[in-house]
Amino acid sequence: MKKYYILEFFKYILNIIFRIIIFPFRLIFNFFVNILKRFKFSIAFKISTSYMLLYIIVIMIVSLITSLGFFVFEIKKLENNVIYSDLSNIINKFPDYNEFQNMVDKNDITKIKIFDDKLNAVYSSGGRDRFSNNIIATIENILLKNEYVFSSTFEHNGYSYYINIYYSSEKLVNDTKSIALLVLSSGIFGLLIFAPIVSRTSYKLIGPIKKMTEITNTITVNNINTRLDVKGTQDELKELSQTFNEMMDRIEEGYKLQQQFVSDASHELRTPIAVIKGYVNMLDRWGKKDKEVLEESIGAIKNEADNMQDLIEKLLFIARSDRQTLLFAKEDIRICDILFEIEKETNIIDSNHNFIYKFHDDALVYADKNRIKQSIRIFIENAIKFTPKGEDITITSYIDDDYYIISILDTGVGIDKQDLSNIFNRLYRAEQSRSRNIGGHGLGLSIAKIIILGHKGKIKVKSTVGIGSEFQIMLPYLEKIS
């Protein structure tokens, strides 16, 4: 147990010594790092300076370790070749103190001190030093007095004695300093070679970044398709370039969609504004006194104003979704309550089609009742628009695995395959709707998609030109209601 504590104490002392030795290097490094942070140097300069600082610190540590290694090696050699022999002679001649003095006068020994088992001085060739056997005292004597103290114990006539033998370490310290100076000098010479290599390497590393900066500075709305060249880059810089290019792809796509959206919205608003302006001019010329013209103009203006209001409300709905400020008032509702309301309202609104309702299951869903109803109405209104009069429109509901399915199946004109991937885009209308001059702004399906996705649902579409289309709304449900 005693040996364990001695070992732990020795480790603790070594740790303190190491921290003391490293402390000035840490101060120097932190000082230069803070300087680099405060001044707006180039990245290449900072990298070069950091590498050179690390190089200098490494050289200083190597110098320190080399010189200490040399010192320890020489001490061990001194112990093996000289000290143990002197210790043996002292023990053999004890207590002939005159012989001890002769040893001090003739050898490298500067002092000999012997203590009894109570650490009282038995013999001293000079000075009043106490018995010393720890590394701190040894280091202190080497640094301050140029003396190396060797400590040991021996037995004589049944009594224990402690001994300190002092050797001059001046030559050894000077040799150690010379070794340290030689290593530092070699390091400084190496720094002269290392500095330009580091500088050139740093600027080579920063070159692609500088080129990226120059390219990104040229990107504007007029050349938004500009991309970084990833051929000359490597590793993290290549990943950065690819990430930037992918980001620019998304920005360009979003910008094009926005431009198309603004263009289509402007086109949609231009028609009702032109109609209103035309009727206002007609009223201004001769409609003030003509009752038929007055009534026709007022009806047309009201109709176009309603049309514009509907378009603006839809655009605002989509804008709130884009800004992520669209809120749903969700609660637990029975889905069939909505479906029965839709059935009743649809029969009142439209008597030109044959509606077939098949509500097989009922379920509890966590949803915004009004928004879900709005989305279902959008699909039914589309079915009404594209289905000839007298044809069937089937609305079915049932549970399938984790989803409650609401199917709207029509026997209308159908949708071309090339249009299927675009029908949920804003202000998009398939050629069938344009050729038949069917009303609407092309925003309904976009709004329905936002609502369904906002309820963590899905939409599936099946369509065949000339046969009809089927839209399936898939909503997650809480539980089935018997």
ChimeraX attribute file (.defattr): number of C-alpha atoms within 10 A of each C-alpha:
attribute: neighborCount
match mode: 1-to-1
recipient: residues
	/A:1	6
	/A:2	6
	/A:3	8
	/A:4	9
	/A:5	10
	/A:6	11
	/A:7	12
	/A:8	11
	/A:9	12
	/A:10	14
	/A:11	12
	/A:12	12
	/A:13	14
	/A:14	14
	/A:15	12
	/A:16	12
	/A:17	13
	/A:18	11
	/A:19	12
	/A:20	11
	/A:21	13
	/A:22	13
	/A:23	12
	/A:24	11
	/A:25	16
	/A:26	12
	/A:27	11
	/A:28	12
	/A:29	16
	/A:30	12
	/A:31	11
	/A:32	14
	/A:33	15
	/A:34	10
	/A:35	11
	/A:36	18
	/A:37	10
	/A:38	9
	/A:39	9
	/A:40	10
	/A:41	11
	/A:42	12
	/A:43	14
	/A:44	19
	/A:45	16
	/A:46	18
	/A:47	19
	/A:48	21
	/A:49	19
	/A:50	17
	/A:51	17
	/A:52	17
	/A:53	16
	/A:54	13
	/A:55	18
	/A:56	19
	/A:57	17
	/A:58	14
	/A:59	20
	/A:60	18
	/A:61	17
	/A:62	16
	/A:63	22
	/A:64	20
	/A:65	13
	/A:66	16
	/A:67	22
	/A:68	17
	/A:69	13
	/A:70	17
	/A:71	19
	/A:72	13
	/A:73	12
	/A:74	14
	/A:75	17
	/A:76	13
	/A:77	12
	/A:78	13
	/A:79	15
	/A:80	11
	/A:81	11
	/A:82	13
	/A:83	20
	/A:84	14
	/A:85	11
	/A:86	16
	/A:87	20
	/A:88	12
	/A:89	14
	/A:90	19
	/A:91	16
	/A:92	11
	/A:93	13
	/A:94	14
	/A:95	14
	/A:96	11
	/A:97	16
	/A:98	10
	/A:99	14
	/A:100	21
	/A:101	16
	/A:102	10
	/A:103	18
	/A:104	17
	/A:105	12
	/A:106	9
	/A:107	11
	/A:108	14
	/A:109	20
	/A:110	19
	/A:111	21
	/A:112	23
	/A:113	22
	/A:114	23
	/A:115	19
	/A:116	16
	/A:117	12
	/A:118	9
	/A:119	13
	/A:120	13
	/A:121	18
	/A:122	14
	/A:123	15
	/A:124	18
	/A:125	14
	/A:126	10
	/A:127	9
	/A:128	9
	/A:129	10
	/A:130	13
	/A:131	19
	/A:132	16
	/A:133	15
	/A:134	12
	/A:135	13
	/A:136	13
	/A:137	14
	/A:138	16
	/A:139	15
	/A:140	13
	/A:141	16
	/A:142	19
	/A:143	14
	/A:144	8
	/A:145	12
	/A:146	19
	/A:147	23
	/A:148	24
	/A:149	26
	/A:150	20
	/A:151	18
	/A:152	15
	/A:153	15
	/A:154	13
	/A:155	12
	/A:156	11
	/A:157	5
	/A:158	7
	/A:159	9
	/A:160	13
	/A:161	20
	/A:162	22
	/A:163	27
	/A:164	23
	/A:165	21
	/A:166	21
	/A:167	21
	/A:168	17
	/A:169	20
	/A:170	15
	/A:171	10
	/A:172	18
	/A:173	18
	/A:174	12
	/A:175	15
	/A:176	21
	/A:177	17
	/A:178	13
	/A:179	19
	/A:180	22
	/A:181	16
	/A:182	14
	/A:183	19
	/A:184	19
	/A:185	14
	/A:186	13
	/A:187	20
	/A:188	15
	/A:189	11
	/A:190	14
	/A:191	17
	/A:192	10
	/A:193	11
	/A:194	15
	/A:195	16
	/A:196	12
	/A:197	12
	/A:198	20
	/A:199	19
	/A:200	13
	/A:201	15
	/A:202	19
	/A:203	18
	/A:204	13
	/A:205	17
	/A:206	17
	/A:207	14
	/A:208	20
	/A:209	16
	/A:210	13
	/A:211	13
	/A:212	19
	/A:213	12
	/A:214	11
	/A:215	14
	/A:216	15
	/A:217	9
	/A:218	12
	/A:219	14
	/A:220	10
	/A:221	9
	/A:222	8
	/A:223	10
	/A:224	16
	/A:225	14
	/A:226	16
	/A:227	18
	/A:228	20
	/A:229	15
	/A:230	16
	/A:231	8
	/A:232	8
	/A:233	17
	/A:234	13
	/A:235	7
	/A:236	9
	/A:237	17
	/A:238	17
	/A:239	13
	/A:240	17
	/A:241	21
	/A:242	16
	/A:243	13
	/A:244	16
	/A:245	18
	/A:246	13
	/A:247	12
	/A:248	18
	/A:249	16
	/A:250	12
	/A:251	14
	/A:252	17
	/A:253	14
	/A:254	12
	/A:255	14
	/A:256	12
	/A:257	14
	/A:258	13
	/A:259	12
	/A:260	15
	/A:261	17
	/A:262	13
	/A:263	12
	/A:264	17
	/A:265	18
	/A:266	11
	/A:267	11
	/A:268	18
	/A:269	16
	/A:270	12
	/A:271	13
	/A:272	19
	/A:273	14
	/A:274	12
	/A:275	16
	/A:276	19
	/A:277	13
	/A:278	14
	/A:279	20
	/A:280	16
	/A:281	13
	/A:282	15
	/A:283	19
	/A:284	10
	/A:285	10
	/A:286	11
	/A:287	18
	/A:288	12
	/A:289	10
	/A:290	10
	/A:291	10
	/A:292	11
	/A:293	16
	/A:294	18
	/A:295	13
	/A:296	14
	/A:297	21
	/A:298	16
	/A:299	13
	/A:300	16
	/A:301	20
	/A:302	13
	/A:303	14
	/A:304	19
	/A:305	16
	/A:306	13
	/A:307	17
	/A:308	18
	/A:309	12
	/A:310	14
	/A:311	20
	/A:312	14
	/A:313	11
	/A:314	17
	/A:315	18
	/A:316	13
	/A:317	15
	/A:318	18
	/A:319	13
	/A:320	13
	/A:321	16
	/A:322	11
	/A:323	8
	/A:324	9
	/A:325	10
	/A:326	15
	/A:327	10
	/A:328	15
	/A:329	10
	/A:330	14
	/A:331	12
	/A:332	14
	/A:333	17
	/A:334	19
	/A:335	24
	/A:336	17
	/A:337	12
	/A:338	15
	/A:339	21
	/A:340	13
	/A:341	11
	/A:342	17
	/A:343	14
	/A:344	10
	/A:345	12
	/A:346	15
	/A:347	13
	/A:348	9
	/A:349	8
	/A:350	12
	/A:351	11
	/A:352	14
	/A:353	16
	/A:354	13
	/A:355	18
	/A:356	14
	/A:357	14
	/A:358	12
	/A:359	15
	/A:360	10
	/A:361	17
	/A:362	20
	/A:363	21
	/A:364	18
	/A:365	22
	/A:366	17
	/A:367	24
	/A:368	19
	/A:369	19
	/A:370	12
	/A:371	20
	/A:372	20
	/A:373	17
	/A:374	17
	/A:375	21
	/A:376	22
	/A:377	18
	/A:378	18
	/A:379	21
	/A:380	21
	/A:381	15
	/A:382	16
	/A:383	26
	/A:384	21
	/A:385	17
	/A:386	20
	/A:387	22
	/A:388	15
	/A:389	13
	/A:390	11
	/A:391	14
	/A:392	19
	/A:393	23
	/A:394	17
	/A:395	22
	/A:396	18
	/A:397	22
	/A:398	16
	/A:399	18
	/A:400	10
	/A:401	8
	/A:402	12
	/A:403	18
	/A:404	26
	/A:405	23
	/A:406	22
	/A:407	24
	/A:408	23
	/A:409	23
	/A:410	26
	/A:411	22
	/A:412	25
	/A:413	20
	/A:414	21
	/A:415	23
	/A:416	15
	/A:417	12
	/A:418	9
	/A:419	14
	/A:420	14
	/A:421	10
	/A:422	13
	/A:423	18
	/A:424	19
	/A:425	17
	/A:426	22
	/A:427	22
	/A:428	19
	/A:429	18
	/A:430	15
	/A:431	12
	/A:432	16
	/A:433	16
	/A:434	11
	/A:435	8
	/A:436	10
	/A:437	9
	/A:438	12
	/A:439	10
	/A:440	17
	/A:441	18
	/A:442	21
	/A:443	20
	/A:444	24
	/A:445	19
	/A:446	19
	/A:447	22
	/A:448	23
	/A:449	18
	/A:450	20
	/A:451	22
	/A:452	20
	/A:453	13
	/A:454	17
	/A:455	20
	/A:456	12
	/A:457	18
	/A:458	16
	/A:459	16
	/A:460	10
	/A:461	15
	/A:462	14
	/A:463	20
	/A:464	15
	/A:465	14
	/A:466	12
	/A:467	13
	/A:468	19
	/A:469	22
	/A:470	22
	/A:471	21
	/A:472	21
	/A:473	24
	/A:474	24
	/A:475	24
	/A:476	20
	/A:477	23
	/A:478	15
	/A:479	13
	/A:480	13
	/A:481	11
	/A:482	6
